[in-house]
Amino acid sequence: DFEALSSLSNFAYERPVCHFPILHTAAPTLIARGLTHPLLPHATAVPNDVSLNNTRPLIIVSGPNMAGKSTLLRAIGLNVVLAQCGAPVCCSSLVLSPLTVGASITVQDSLQSGLSRFYAEIQRLKQITDLAGGKQPTLFLLDELLSGTNSQDRRVGTEALLRGLLARNAIGLITTHDLALTEIAQALDHEAANMHFGDRFSAGELHFDYKLTSGIADSTNALQLMRSIGL
C-alpha cells in the first residue's frame, strides 16, 4: 500500500501541470478538457476535449492510420483510472462519475489457445458487456471494432453491440477505419456523435495535427503510405 501511494505521489510531483479531477455520483459522466496521454511529454502532447453523458453516451471516431485514434482511447482510459486511484490527471479539467473501464485495444490472436484475432476480440467484447450489467456504469473504449470480419457483419454486429451497451447505461467511444460505421450515429437517434482525426499529404510526407474534430473523416492514407515506402 505504501509503495502504491508513493507512486501516486511521485506522479503528482513530477507533473505539476496536472489537476485533480472533480468526482460526483450523478448519472454516468465524463467531461475532459485539454486531455493528453500521461506518457507523452507535456510540451509536445496535443490536448483534446471529450464529453460523454446520458444525453450523448457514444462518440464514433473515424480517421486514417496514425492520426491518433488509438492514442486517444488509451489517454482516456489511463486518466479515468488515475482519477479513481486518487491521482491528478493529464487534463486541464476532468469531471467524472464512478466508472468501470472496459477496453478492447490491440487484441491479438493466440496460437497456443487456438484463437483467431476475431474470436479473441469477441471474447473481450463479451467481458465488457458483462461488466456493463453490473451496479456501476461502464466506460467502454473499443478500438477498430470488429475489423476482423466482412463489412456487412461488422456494420450489423457493431450497431447491435452498441445498442446493448447503451441500454445497460454504459458510455464510451469506438474508433474505426470503416466509414460505414459512422452511419450508426444517425441510426441511434442522436445518442451518438461522429468525430474524427484528419491528415494532409504533401511533398511525399504525411502530416497530422492530432486534433479531434466534429464530423466524419474525409480522407484516407493507406495508399499514400504504401507509395511512400515504395510498394
DRENPA-3360 file (N, C-alpha, C; in nm, 2 decimals, always signed):
BEGIN
1 = DFEALSSL = +0.08/-0.12/+0.00/+0.00/+0.00/+0.00/+0.09/+0.13/+0.00 ~ +0.19/+0.12/+0.08/+0.28/+0.24/+0.09/+0.35/+0.27/-0.04 ~ +0.39/+0.16/-0.11/+0.46/+0.18/-0.24/+0.36/+0.23/-0.35 ~ +0.24/+0.18/-0.34/+0.14/+0.23/-0.43/+0.11/+0.38/-0.41 ~ +0.09/+0.42/-0.29/+0.07/+0.56/-0.25/+0.19/+0.65/-0.29 ~ +0.31/+0.59/-0.27/+0.43/+0.66/-0.31/+0.44/+0.69/-0.46 ~ +0.40/+0.59/-0.54/+0.40/+0.60/-0.68/+0.30/+0.71/-0.72 ~ +0.18/+0.72/-0.66/+0.09/+0.82/-0.69/+0.14/+0.96/-0.66;
9 = SNFAYERP = +0.22/+0.97/-0.54/+0.27/+1.10/-0.50/+0.38/+1.14/-0.60 ~ +0.46/+1.05/-0.65/+0.57/+1.08/-0.75/+0.50/+1.13/-0.88 ~ +0.40/+1.06/-0.92/+0.33/+1.10/-1.04/+0.28/+1.25/-1.03 ~ +0.22/+1.28/-0.91/+0.18/+1.42/-0.89/+0.29/+1.52/-0.89 ~ +0.40/+1.48/-0.82/+0.51/+1.57/-0.80/+0.58/+1.60/-0.94 ~ +0.59/+1.50/-1.02/+0.66/+1.51/-1.15/+0.58/+1.58/-1.26 ~ +0.45/+1.60/-1.23/+0.36/+1.66/-1.33/+0.28/+1.77/-1.26 ~ +0.35/+1.88/-1.23/+0.28/+2.00/-1.17/+0.17/+2.06/-1.25;
17 = VCHFPILH = +0.17/+2.03/-1.38/+0.06/+2.09/-1.47/-0.06/+2.01/-1.46 ~ -0.06/+1.89/-1.40/-0.18/+1.81/-1.39/-0.27/+1.86/-1.28 ~ -0.40/+1.83/-1.29/-0.50/+1.87/-1.20/-0.58/+1.76/-1.14 ~ -0.63/+1.78/-1.02/-0.71/+1.67/-0.96/-0.85/+1.68/-1.02 ~ -0.92/+1.56/-1.04/-1.05/+1.56/-1.10/-1.16/+1.60/-1.01 ~ -1.27/+1.64/-1.06/-1.39/+1.66/-0.98/-1.48/+1.54/-0.99 ~ -1.51/+1.47/-0.88/-1.58/+1.34/-0.88/-1.72/+1.37/-0.83 ~ -1.82/+1.31/-0.89/-1.96/+1.31/-0.84/-2.03/+1.18/-0.86;
25 = TAAPTLIA = -2.15/+1.17/-0.81/-2.22/+1.04/-0.81/-2.35/+1.05/-0.89 ~ -2.35/+1.15/-0.98/-2.47/+1.16/-1.07/-2.47/+1.06/-1.18 ~ -2.55/+1.08/-1.28/-2.55/+0.99/-1.40/-2.41/+0.97/-1.46 ~ -2.39/+0.87/-1.54/-2.26/+0.85/-1.60/-2.21/+0.97/-1.68 ~ -2.09/+1.02/-1.64/-2.04/+1.14/-1.70/-1.89/+1.14/-1.71 ~ -1.84/+1.19/-1.82/-1.70/+1.21/-1.84/-1.69/+1.34/-1.92 ~ -1.64/+1.44/-1.86/-1.62/+1.57/-1.93/-1.47/+1.61/-1.91 ~ -1.39/+1.59/-2.02/-1.25/+1.61/-2.01/-1.21/+1.73/-2.10;
33 = RGLTHPLL = -1.13/+1.83/-2.05/-1.08/+1.94/-2.12/-0.93/+1.93/-2.12 ~ -0.88/+1.95/-2.24/-0.73/+1.95/-2.25/-0.67/+1.82/-2.21 ~ -0.73/+1.71/-2.25/-0.68/+1.57/-2.22/-0.56/+1.53/-2.30 ~ -0.46/+1.48/-2.24/-0.34/+1.42/-2.31/-0.31/+1.29/-2.25 ~ -0.22/+1.22/-2.32/-0.17/+1.09/-2.27/-0.07/+1.11/-2.16 ~ -0.08/+1.04/-2.05/+0.02/+1.06/-1.94/+0.16/+1.03/-1.97 ~ +0.19/+0.94/-2.08/+0.32/+0.91/-2.11/+0.38/+0.99/-2.22 ~ +0.31/+1.09/-2.27/+0.36/+1.18/-2.37/+0.41/+1.31/-2.30;
41 = PHATAVPN = +0.53/+1.36/-2.35/+0.58/+1.48/-2.29/+0.48/+1.60/-2.30 ~ +0.46/+1.67/-2.19/+0.36/+1.78/-2.19/+0.39/+1.88/-2.30 ~ +0.51/+1.91/-2.33/+0.55/+2.01/-2.42/+0.50/+1.98/-2.56 ~ +0.49/+1.85/-2.60/+0.46/+1.81/-2.73/+0.32/+1.74/-2.75 ~ +0.26/+1.70/-2.63/+0.13/+1.63/-2.64/+0.02/+1.73/-2.69 ~ -0.07/+1.68/-2.77/-0.17/+1.77/-2.83/-0.30/+1.74/-2.75 ~ -0.35/+1.84/-2.68/-0.47/+1.82/-2.59/-0.60/+1.82/-2.67 ~ -0.69/+1.74/-2.62/-0.83/+1.72/-2.69/-0.94/+1.73/-2.58;
49 = DVSLNNTR = -1.06/+1.76/-2.62/-1.17/+1.77/-2.53/-1.26/+1.65/-2.57 ~ -1.32/+1.58/-2.46/-1.41/+1.47/-2.48/-1.52/+1.49/-2.38 ~ -1.64/+1.47/-2.43/-1.76/+1.49/-2.34/-1.86/+1.37/-2.36 ~ -1.89/+1.30/-2.26/-1.99/+1.19/-2.26/-2.08/+1.20/-2.14 ~ -2.21/+1.18/-2.17/-2.31/+1.18/-2.06/-2.43/+1.10/-2.11 ~ -2.54/+1.11/-2.03/-2.66/+1.04/-2.07/-2.72/+1.09/-2.20 ~ -2.71/+1.21/-2.23/-2.76/+1.27/-2.35/-2.69/+1.22/-2.47 ~ -2.56/+1.22/-2.46/-2.47/+1.18/-2.57/-2.37/+1.08/-2.52;
57 = PLIIVSGP = -2.41/+0.95/-2.50/-2.32/+0.85/-2.44/-2.22/+0.79/-2.53 ~ -2.22/+0.82/-2.66/-2.13/+0.75/-2.75/-2.07/+0.85/-2.85 ~ -1.94/+0.83/-2.87/-1.87/+0.90/-2.98/-1.80/+0.80/-3.07 ~ -1.83/+0.81/-3.20/-1.77/+0.73/-3.30/-1.66/+0.81/-3.37 ~ -1.53/+0.76/-3.35/-1.41/+0.83/-3.40/-1.36/+0.77/-3.53 ~ -1.37/+0.84/-3.64/-1.31/+0.79/-3.76/-1.18/+0.86/-3.80 ~ -1.11/+0.81/-3.89/-0.98/+0.88/-3.93/-0.89/+0.78/-3.99 ~ -0.78/+0.83/-4.05/-0.68/+0.74/-4.12/-0.58/+0.69/-4.02;
65 = NMAGKSTL = -0.49/+0.60/-4.08/-0.39/+0.54/-4.00/-0.30/+0.65/-3.93 ~ -0.26/+0.62/-3.81/-0.16/+0.70/-3.74/-0.21/+0.84/-3.70 ~ -0.34/+0.87/-3.72/-0.39/+1.00/-3.69/-0.41/+1.03/-3.54 ~ -0.42/+0.93/-3.46/-0.43/+0.95/-3.31/-0.55/+0.88/-3.25 ~ -0.62/+0.80/-3.32/-0.74/+0.74/-3.27/-0.71/+0.65/-3.14 ~ -0.62/+0.55/-3.16/-0.59/+0.46/-3.05/-0.53/+0.53/-2.93 ~ -0.44/+0.63/-2.96/-0.38/+0.71/-2.85/-0.49/+0.78/-2.77 ~ -0.59/+0.83/-2.84/-0.70/+0.90/-2.76/-0.77/+0.80/-2.67;
73 = LRAIGLNV = -0.80/+0.68/-2.71/-0.86/+0.58/-2.63/-0.78/+0.55/-2.51 ~ -0.65/+0.53/-2.53/-0.56/+0.50/-2.42/-0.55/+0.62/-2.32 ~ -0.54/+0.74/-2.38/-0.53/+0.86/-2.29/-0.66/+0.87/-2.20 ~ -0.77/+0.84/-2.26/-0.90/+0.85/-2.18/-0.90/+0.74/-2.07 ~ -0.87/+0.62/-2.11/-0.87/+0.51/-2.01/-0.77/+0.53/-1.90 ~ -0.65/+0.57/-1.93/-0.54/+0.59/-1.83/-0.58/+0.71/-1.73 ~ -0.64/+0.81/-1.79/-0.68/+0.93/-1.70/-0.79/+0.89/-1.61 ~ -0.89/+0.81/-1.66/-1.00/+0.77/-1.58/-0.95/+0.68/-1.46;
81 = VLAQCGAP = -0.86/+0.59/-1.49/-0.80/+0.50/-1.39/-0.73/+0.59/-1.29 ~ -0.64/+0.68/-1.33/-0.57/+0.77/-1.24/-0.66/+0.84/-1.15 ~ -0.77/+0.90/-1.21/-0.86/+0.98/-1.13/-0.93/+0.90/-1.02 ~ -0.96/+0.77/-1.05/-1.03/+0.69/-0.95/-0.93/+0.62/-0.85 ~ -0.80/+0.64/-0.88/-0.69/+0.60/-0.78/-0.66/+0.71/-0.68 ~ -0.71/+0.83/-0.71/-0.68/+0.94/-0.62/-0.57/+1.03/-0.67 ~ -0.53/+1.01/-0.80/-0.41/+1.08/-0.86/-0.46/+1.20/-0.94 ~ -0.38/+1.30/-0.96/-0.41/+1.40/-1.06/-0.42/+1.35/-1.20;
89 = VCCSSLVL = -0.48/+1.42/-1.29/-0.49/+1.37/-1.43/-0.43/+1.47/-1.53 ~ -0.40/+1.41/-1.65/-0.34/+1.50/-1.75/-0.45/+1.56/-1.83 ~ -0.52/+1.65/-1.77/-0.63/+1.73/-1.82/-0.63/+1.87/-1.76 ~ -0.67/+1.97/-1.83/-0.69/+2.10/-1.77/-0.81/+2.09/-1.67 ~ -0.91/+2.01/-1.70/-1.02/+1.98/-1.60/-1.08/+1.84/-1.64 ~ -1.13/+1.77/-1.54/-1.19/+1.65/-1.56/-1.31/+1.63/-1.46 ~ -1.43/+1.62/-1.51/-1.55/+1.59/-1.43/-1.59/+1.45/-1.46 ~ -1.60/+1.37/-1.35/-1.61/+1.23/-1.37/-1.70/+1.17/-1.26;
97 = SPLTVGAS = -1.79/+1.07/-1.31/-1.86/+0.99/-1.22/-1.79/+0.86/-1.21 ~ -1.82/+0.78/-1.10/-1.75/+0.65/-1.09/-1.78/+0.56/-1.21 ~ -1.68/+0.51/-1.28/-1.69/+0.43/-1.40/-1.60/+0.31/-1.39 ~ -1.65/+0.19/-1.44/-1.57/+0.07/-1.46/-1.52/+0.08/-1.60 ~ -1.39/+0.07/-1.62/-1.33/+0.08/-1.75/-1.32/-0.06/-1.82 ~ -1.38/-0.07/-1.94/-1.37/-0.19/-2.02/-1.32/-0.15/-2.16 ~ -1.20/-0.21/-2.19/-1.13/-0.17/-2.31/-1.10/-0.29/-2.40 ~ -1.11/-0.27/-2.53/-1.07/-0.36/-2.63/-0.97/-0.29/-2.73;
105 = ITVQDSLQ = -0.85/-0.30/-2.70/-0.74/-0.23/-2.77/-0.63/-0.32/-2.79 ~ -0.58/-0.33/-2.92/-0.47/-0.42/-2.95/-0.50/-0.57/-2.91 ~ -0.61/-0.62/-2.94/-0.64/-0.76/-2.92/-0.57/-0.84/-3.02 ~ -0.51/-0.95/-2.98/-0.42/-1.03/-3.07/-0.47/-1.18/-3.07 ~ -0.44/-1.25/-3.17/-0.47/-1.39/-3.18/-0.38/-1.47/-3.09 ~ -0.41/-1.60/-3.07/-0.32/-1.68/-2.99/-0.31/-1.82/-3.05 ~ -0.19/-1.85/-3.09/-0.16/-1.99/-3.15/-0.17/-2.09/-3.04 ~ -0.13/-2.06/-2.92/-0.13/-2.15/-2.81/-0.27/-2.19/-2.77;
113 = SGLSRFYA = -0.36/-2.09/-2.77/-0.50/-2.11/-2.73/-0.59/-2.15/-2.85 ~ -0.53/-2.14/-2.97/-0.61/-2.17/-3.09/-0.72/-2.06/-3.12 ~ -0.69/-1.94/-3.09/-0.78/-1.83/-3.11/-0.74/-1.74/-3.22 ~ -0.84/-1.71/-3.31/-0.81/-1.61/-3.42/-0.83/-1.47/-3.35 ~ -0.78/-1.37/-3.42/-0.79/-1.24/-3.37/-0.94/-1.20/-3.35 ~ -1.03/-1.24/-3.44/-1.17/-1.20/-3.43/-1.23/-1.27/-3.31 ~ -1.20/-1.40/-3.29/-1.26/-1.47/-3.18/-1.21/-1.41/-3.04 ~ -1.08/-1.38/-3.04/-1.03/-1.32/-2.92/-1.10/-1.18/-2.89;
121 = EIQRLKQI = -1.13/-1.11/-3.00/-1.19/-0.98/-2.98/-1.33/-1.00/-2.93 ~ -1.41/-1.09/-2.99/-1.55/-1.10/-2.94/-1.56/-1.16/-2.80 ~ -1.45/-1.24/-2.76/-1.45/-1.28/-2.62/-1.43/-1.16/-2.53 ~ -1.34/-1.07/-2.57/-1.32/-0.94/-2.49/-1.44/-0.86/-2.49 ~ -1.51/-0.85/-2.60/-1.64/-0.77/-2.60/-1.74/-0.83/-2.51 ~ -1.75/-0.96/-2.50/-1.84/-1.03/-2.41/-1.81/-0.99/-2.27 ~ -1.68/-0.99/-2.23/-1.64/-0.95/-2.10/-1.69/-0.80/-2.07 ~ -1.68/-0.72/-2.17/-1.72/-0.58/-2.15/-1.87/-0.56/-2.13;
129 = TDLAGGKQ = -1.95/-0.64/-2.21/-2.09/-0.63/-2.20/-2.13/-0.69/-2.06 ~ -2.06/-0.79/-2.01/-2.09/-0.84/-1.88/-2.06/-0.74/-1.77 ~ -1.95/-0.67/-1.79/-1.92/-0.56/-1.70/-2.03/-0.45/-1.69 ~ -2.08/-0.42/-1.81/-2.19/-0.32/-1.82/-2.32/-0.36/-1.75 ~ -2.33/-0.49/-1.72/-2.45/-0.53/-1.65/-2.44/-0.52/-1.50 ~ -2.33/-0.47/-1.45/-2.31/-0.45/-1.31/-2.37/-0.33/-1.25 ~ -2.35/-0.31/-1.12/-2.41/-0.19/-1.05/-2.35/-0.06/-1.09 ~ -2.22/-0.06/-1.12/-2.15/+0.07/-1.16/-2.15/+0.08/-1.31;
137 = PTLFLLDE = -2.18/+0.20/-1.36/-2.18/+0.23/-1.50/-2.04/+0.20/-1.56 ~ -2.04/+0.16/-1.69/-1.91/+0.12/-1.75/-1.88/+0.22/-1.86 ~ -1.75/+0.25/-1.87/-1.69/+0.33/-1.98/-1.62/+0.23/-2.07 ~ -1.67/+0.22/-2.20/-1.62/+0.12/-2.29/-1.53/+0.20/-2.39 ~ -1.42/+0.14/-2.43/-1.32/+0.20/-2.52/-1.28/+0.09/-2.62 ~ -1.34/+0.10/-2.74/-1.33/-0.01/-2.84/-1.26/+0.04/-2.96 ~ -1.14/-0.02/-2.99/-1.05/+0.03/-3.09/-1.07/-0.06/-3.22 ~ -1.09/+0.00/-3.33/-1.11/-0.07/-3.46/-1.20/-0.19/-3.44;
145 = LLSGTNSQ = -1.32/-0.16/-3.40/-1.42/-0.26/-3.36/-1.45/-0.35/-3.48 ~ -1.45/-0.48/-3.45/-1.48/-0.59/-3.54/-1.41/-0.58/-3.68 ~ -1.29/-0.54/-3.68/-1.22/-0.52/-3.80/-1.18/-0.65/-3.87 ~ -1.20/-0.77/-3.79/-1.16/-0.89/-3.85/-1.26/-0.97/-3.92 ~ -1.37/-0.90/-3.96/-1.48/-0.97/-4.03/-1.52/-0.88/-4.15 ~ -1.62/-0.94/-4.23/-1.66/-0.86/-4.35/-1.74/-0.74/-4.31 ~ -1.75/-0.65/-4.41/-1.81/-0.52/-4.38/-1.96/-0.53/-4.34 ~ -2.03/-0.62/-4.40/-2.18/-0.63/-4.37/-2.19/-0.68/-4.22;
153 = DRRVGTEA = -2.12/-0.79/-4.18/-2.13/-0.84/-4.05/-2.08/-0.73/-3.95 ~ -1.98/-0.66/-3.99/-1.92/-0.56/-3.90/-2.02/-0.45/-3.87 ~ -2.09/-0.40/-3.97/-2.19/-0.30/-3.96/-2.31/-0.34/-3.87 ~ -2.36/-0.46/-3.90/-2.48/-0.51/-3.82/-2.43/-0.54/-3.68 ~ -2.32/-0.61/-3.66/-2.27/-0.65/-3.53/-2.24/-0.53/-3.44 ~ -2.18/-0.43/-3.50/-2.14/-0.31/-3.43/-2.26/-0.24/-3.37 ~ -2.36/-0.22/-3.46/-2.48/-0.15/-3.41/-2.55/-0.23/-3.30 ~ -2.56/-0.36/-3.32/-2.63/-0.44/-3.21/-2.55/-0.43/-3.08;
161 = LLRGLLAR = -2.42/-0.44/-3.09/-2.33/-0.44/-2.97/-2.35/-0.30/-2.90 ~ -2.34/-0.19/-2.98/-2.36/-0.06/-2.92/-2.49/-0.04/-2.86 ~ -2.60/-0.08/-2.92/-2.73/-0.07/-2.86/-2.74/-0.14/-2.73 ~ -2.68/-0.26/-2.72/-2.68/-0.34/-2.60/-2.61/-0.27/-2.49 ~ -2.49/-0.21/-2.52/-2.41/-0.14/-2.42/-2.49/-0.01/-2.37 ~ -2.54/+0.07/-2.46/-2.61/+0.19/-2.42/-2.74/+0.15/-2.34 ~ -2.80/+0.04/-2.37/-2.92/+0.00/-2.29/-2.88/-0.04/-2.15 ~ -2.75/-0.07/-2.13/-2.70/-0.10/-1.99/-2.64/+0.02/-1.92;
169 = NAIGLITT = -2.67/+0.14/-1.97/-2.63/+0.26/-1.91/-2.48/+0.28/-1.92 ~ -2.42/+0.22/-2.02/-2.27/+0.24/-2.05/-2.25/+0.37/-2.14 ~ -2.13/+0.42/-2.13/-2.09/+0.53/-2.21/-1.96/+0.50/-2.27 ~ -1.92/+0.56/-2.39/-1.79/+0.53/-2.44/-1.76/+0.57/-2.58 ~ -1.65/+0.53/-2.63/-1.60/+0.56/-2.77/-1.56/+0.44/-2.84 ~ -1.58/+0.44/-2.97/-1.53/+0.34/-3.06/-1.45/+0.41/-3.17 ~ -1.35/+0.35/-3.22/-1.27/+0.40/-3.34/-1.29/+0.31/-3.46 ~ -1.28/+0.36/-3.58/-1.29/+0.28/-3.70/-1.23/+0.34/-3.82;
177 = HDLALTEI = -1.18/+0.26/-3.91/-1.15/+0.30/-4.04/-1.26/+0.29/-4.14 ~ -1.36/+0.21/-4.10/-1.48/+0.18/-4.19/-1.58/+0.29/-4.18 ~ -1.59/+0.37/-4.28/-1.68/+0.49/-4.27/-1.83/+0.45/-4.27 ~ -1.86/+0.32/-4.31/-1.99/+0.28/-4.30/-2.04/+0.28/-4.15 ~ -1.95/+0.26/-4.06/-1.99/+0.26/-3.92/-2.03/+0.39/-3.87 ~ -1.99/+0.50/-3.94/-2.03/+0.63/-3.89/-2.18/+0.65/-3.91 ~ -2.24/+0.57/-4.00/-2.39/+0.58/-4.02/-2.47/+0.54/-3.89 ~ -2.40/+0.47/-3.80/-2.47/+0.42/-3.68/-2.51/+0.54/-3.60;
185 = AQALDHEA = -2.44/+0.65/-3.60/-2.48/+0.77/-3.52/-2.62/+0.81/-3.55 ~ -2.65/+0.82/-3.68/-2.79/+0.86/-3.71/-2.89/+0.75/-3.68 ~ -2.85/+0.63/-3.69/-2.95/+0.52/-3.65/-2.98/+0.51/-3.51 ~ -2.89/+0.57/-3.42/-2.91/+0.57/-3.28/-2.99/+0.69/-3.22 ~ -3.05/+0.76/-3.31/-3.14/+0.87/-3.27/-3.07/+0.98/-3.19 ~ -2.95/+1.02/-3.24/-2.88/+1.13/-3.18/-2.81/+1.10/-3.04 ~ -2.81/+0.97/-3.01/-2.74/+0.93/-2.89/-2.59/+0.93/-2.91 ~ -2.55/+0.93/-3.04/-2.41/+0.92/-3.07/-2.36/+1.05/-3.15;
193 = ANMHFGDR = -2.24/+1.08/-3.15/-2.18/+1.19/-3.23/-2.06/+1.13/-3.31 ~ -2.05/+1.18/-3.43/-1.93/+1.15/-3.51/-1.82/+1.25/-3.49 ~ -1.70/+1.20/-3.47/-1.59/+1.29/-3.46/-1.47/+1.22/-3.54 ~ -1.37/+1.30/-3.57/-1.26/+1.24/-3.65/-1.13/+1.31/-3.63 ~ -1.02/+1.24/-3.67/-0.89/+1.29/-3.68/-0.86/+1.30/-3.83 ~ -0.78/+1.40/-3.87/-0.75/+1.41/-4.01/-0.60/+1.41/-4.04 ~ -0.56/+1.43/-4.16/-0.42/+1.43/-4.20/-0.41/+1.51/-4.33 ~ -0.29/+1.54/-4.37/-0.27/+1.60/-4.51/-0.14/+1.54/-4.56;
201 = FSAGELHF = -0.14/+1.53/-4.69/-0.02/+1.46/-4.76/+0.04/+1.57/-4.85 ~ +0.17/+1.60/-4.82/+0.24/+1.70/-4.91/+0.38/+1.66/-4.92 ~ +0.44/+1.69/-5.04/+0.58/+1.66/-5.06/+0.62/+1.52/-5.02 ~ +0.53/+1.42/-5.05/+0.56/+1.28/-5.02/+0.56/+1.25/-4.87 ~ +0.51/+1.34/-4.79/+0.50/+1.31/-4.64/+0.36/+1.33/-4.59 ~ +0.33/+1.25/-4.49/+0.20/+1.27/-4.42/+0.22/+1.36/-4.30 ~ +0.12/+1.45/-4.27/+0.13/+1.54/-4.16/+0.00/+1.53/-4.08 ~ +0.01/+1.52/-3.95/-0.11/+1.51/-3.86/-0.11/+1.62/-3.76;
209 = DYKLTSGI = -0.23/+1.67/-3.73/-0.24/+1.77/-3.62/-0.29/+1.71/-3.49 ~ -0.34/+1.58/-3.49/-0.39/+1.51/-3.38/-0.50/+1.58/-3.30 ~ -0.58/+1.66/-3.37/-0.69/+1.73/-3.31/-0.82/+1.66/-3.34 ~ -0.90/+1.63/-3.24/-1.03/+1.57/-3.25/-1.13/+1.67/-3.30 ~ -1.20/+1.64/-3.41/-1.28/+1.74/-3.47/-1.42/+1.68/-3.50 ~ -1.52/+1.76/-3.49/-1.66/+1.71/-3.52/-1.67/+1.67/-3.66 ~ -1.76/+1.57/-3.69/-1.79/+1.52/-3.82/-1.71/+1.39/-3.85 ~ -1.73/+1.35/-3.98/-1.68/+1.22/-4.03/-1.55/+1.25/-4.11;
217 = ADSTNALQ = -1.45/+1.16/-4.10/-1.32/+1.18/-4.17/-1.35/+1.18/-4.32 ~ -1.28/+1.27/-4.39/-1.30/+1.28/-4.53/-1.17/+1.24/-4.61 ~ -1.08/+1.18/-4.54/-0.95/+1.14/-4.61/-0.91/+1.00/-4.56 ~ -0.84/+0.93/-4.65/-0.77/+0.81/-4.62/-0.63/+0.82/-4.66 ~ -0.54/+0.73/-4.60/-0.40/+0.75/-4.63/-0.33/+0.61/-4.66 ~ -0.40/+0.50/-4.66/-0.34/+0.37/-4.68/-0.26/+0.37/-4.81 ~ -0.31/+0.41/-4.92/-0.24/+0.41/-5.05/-0.12/+0.50/-5.05 ~ -0.14/+0.62/-4.99/-0.02/+0.71/-4.98/+0.09/+0.65/-4.90;
225 = LMRSIGL = +0.05/+0.59/-4.79/+0.16/+0.52/-4.70/+0.23/+0.41/-4.78 ~ +0.15/+0.33/-4.86/+0.22/+0.23/-4.93/+0.31/+0.28/-5.04 ~ +0.27/+0.39/-5.11/+0.36/+0.45/-5.21/+0.48/+0.51/-5.14 ~ +0.46/+0.57/-5.02/+0.57/+0.64/-4.96/+0.69/+0.55/-4.92 ~ +0.66/+0.42/-4.90/+0.77/+0.33/-4.87/+0.81/+0.24/-4.99 ~ +0.75/+0.27/-5.11/+0.79/+0.21/-5.23/+0.71/+0.08/-5.27 ~ +0.60/+0.06/-5.21/+0.51/-0.05/-5.25/+0.43/-0.01/-5.37;
% end
